[in-house]
């Protein structure tokens, strides 16, 4: 369960970061930094980024099963 949560969190974080990096091109087209931040906060990729970081954090700090073997 922890591994699946970590992998899904990693994928969502990766999608969020890649799309936010791609949207940096908006600064080249005349957007100000304030407009870019407002656009990024209202975009779906920012939600993926926050959700992915949250899922990774939960998977790291959640306690495992007592019967599970640690490798």
Secondary structure, 3 states (H helix, E strand, C coil): CHHHHHHHHHHHHHHHHHHHHHCCHHHHCCCCHHHHHHHHHHCHHHHHHHHHHHHHHHHHHCCCCCCCCCC
